[in-house]
Amino acid sequence: MGTELLKQTGLFSSCTEKELSSVLVTAKERTFDAGEVIIREGDPGLGFYLLLEGSAEVRKGGKVVAELNQGDYFGEMALLLENTPRTADVVATSKAKCLVITQWDLRALLSTHPDIGMKIMNELASRLSGTEKALAD
């Protein structure tokens, strides 16, 4: 299941099956109970999360700003930027299972699969450009 969902995320959509398998080998699964904080605003960002099962909410200052479901991901900036504080809370709204990729695991992976890094950077640059355009409108 992880490979299919990972392929559907923008960050990994251009990866080959072999590259996705390499990513999954480094990733870990974590389970969260409903109401449990997955990431906390202000904490250092240490990894990327892909929601494999369940649901969660992104909360900023206690206000829900986004709802997340199976296949959604968050924390992607932590893959590339060290010591970047989390910008919001993410709280499980049901029992949730996440695939977690830490910065350290990604860096080890990129040392043997540098093409994955280029694909991730292209997607992040595209997302940043889209955000800048949306803010300018």
N, C-alpha and C positions, 0 to 999 in steps of 0.2 A: 504494500500500500504506500509506503514512503516514497518509492521511486516515482510513482504516478503523480502524487501530490507535489513532490519536489520539482518535477518537470513542468508543472502548471504554474509555479511561481515565476515571476519575472526574472528574478536573480539567476535562476538555473534553467530557464526555458531553452536556451540555446546549447546546453550541454548535451553531450552524447550519452548513450546508455552506460558506456564504460566509465565516463566521468561521474555520472550520477551514482553509480555503484561505489566509486571511490569516496564520494562525499558521504554516502550512507554508512560506510565502514567507520568513518571518524565520528559520526553523529551519535548522540545518546538520546534515549527516550526518557521523559519525565512525566509523571502523572500528578495532577493537581486536583484537589477537592473543590467543590462549589464554594465560592467565597474566599478561596485562597489567593493571595497576591502572588502573581507569577513574576512580575518585575515591579519595582517601586521607583517612583519619580525621585530623581536626585542620586540614586545609587549608581555606581559605575556600571557602564554597559560592558558586559563580558561575552555576550553571544547573541545569536540569531535563533528565533523560535518559529517553528512551523506547526500550526495547529492540526494535528492528525485526527483528533476526535474531540467532540464537545464544543463549547462556546466560551467566549470571554468578552470583556468590555475594556476599552481604553478609556481611562478617566483622567481628567486634568482638573485639579482643584476640586475633586469630588463630583464633577460634572461628567456625564458620559458623552464622549466625543466620537466614539466609533464602536460598532459591534463586530466581533470577529467570530467566524465559523470555520468549519473544516476547510483546510486549504489556504486559509489566510495566514500571513506571517507578519512578524514584528521584530524589532531589535536589529535590523539589518545594518545600521550604521556602526554598531558595535563590532562588526566583523573587520572593519577597516580603520576605525579611529580608536586609539587607546585612550582609556580614562575619560571617555565621553559620558557625561551623566545622562541617565534616562530622562526623557522629557515628559513622561506620563506614567501613571500606574496602569498595569494590565492585570485584571482580576478575572479569575475563572467564574463563569456564571452557571456552569454545570461541571460535572466531573470532566476533566480535560486531559488529553494526552498530547504532549508536544515533542517534536523532534528538536533537539538543541545542538547547535554547532557553535563551539567556542572560538574565540579569536586564535587561541593557541593551536587548536585542532586544524583550523582553516590554514594557518600559516605553514604548518607541517605538510598539509595536503598540497599547498601551492608550490612548495619546494620541489615536489615530484610531478605536479600537474599545473604548470604556469598558465596554460590556456584557460583554465577555469577562472583564474584571477582576472584575466582580461575580459572574459564574458561578464563576470560580476561587476567589474568597474564600468563597462559599457552600459549596463542596465541602471546602475546607480546614477551615472551621469545623465541618462535619459530621464530618470525620475526627477532629478534635481532641476533639469531644464523645464520639465512640465510644471513643477511647483513654482518656479520663478515666473513662468508665463501666467499661471493662475493668479499669483499674487499681484502681478502687474495690471491685470484686468479689473 
